Amino acid sequence: MVIKLSEYVSAKEARSFMRALQPELRRDRPRVVVDMSAVKDMDTAALDMLLECMSQVARRDGAVKLAGISPQAATVLELTRMDQIFEMFPTVSEAASSFKVAQMDTLSDEASPQPAVA
């Protein structure tokens, strides 16, 4: 699921975001890409929204990835150190593709024979 944020992310936008997220949260291992390319300003509600999104998705063994991060959003994420907890990608397509790569890695690990224990 890709959710594109608007220019100004406030409490109202955060509520809309969380409503849009609900169908994805019903799935096993939800995959969410947050398109931040248009973001010019974010308040604390936006930061709380991202953390809540990550928390809810993680409970279902999923992942949230940020994409196309505008310079303004990048500054806020760096100042709050949230850039350390989210995977970030230059584009939405790269973020979406990273899910496929991660899935392939998981499948490869599961298919690999385990060494025998003596």
Long-range contacts (C-beta under 8 A, 24 or more apart in sequence): 1-30, 1-31, 1-32, 1-33, 2-32, 2-33, 2-34, 2-35, 2-67, 2-92, 2-96, 3-32, 3-33, 3-34, 3-35, 4-35, 4-37, 4-38, 5-34, 5-35, 5-36, 5-38, 5-39, 5-46, 6-38, 6-39, 7-38, 7-39, 7-40, 7-41, 8-39, 8-40, 8-41, 9-39, 9-41, 9-42, 9-43, 9-45, 9-46, 9-49, 10-43, 10-45, 10-46, 11-43, 11-45, 13-45, 13-46, 13-49, 14-45, 14-46, 14-48, 14-49, 17-49, 17-53, 18-49, 18-52, 18-53, 21-53, 21-56, 24-57, 24-62, 25-56, 25-57, 25-60, 27-60, 27-62, 28-60, 28-61, 29-60, 29-61, 29-62, 30-57, 30-60, 30-62, 30-63, 31-62, 31-63, 31-99, 32-57, 32-62, 32-63, 32-64, 32-65, 33-64, 33-65, 33-66, 33-67, 33-92, 33-95, 33-96, 34-64, 34-65, 34-66, 34-67, 35-67, 35-68, 35-92, 36-66, 36-67, 36-68, 36-69, 36-70, 36-73, 37-67, 37-68, 37-69, 37-70, 37-92, 38-70, 39-69, 39-70, 39-72, 39-73, 40-70, 40-72, 41-72, 42-72, 42-73, 42-76, 47-76, 47-80, 47-82, 50-82, 50-86, 51-82, 54-85, 54-86, 63-87, 63-99, 63-102, 65-89, 65-95, 65-98, 65-99, 66-95, 67-91, 67-92, 67-94, 67-95, 68-92
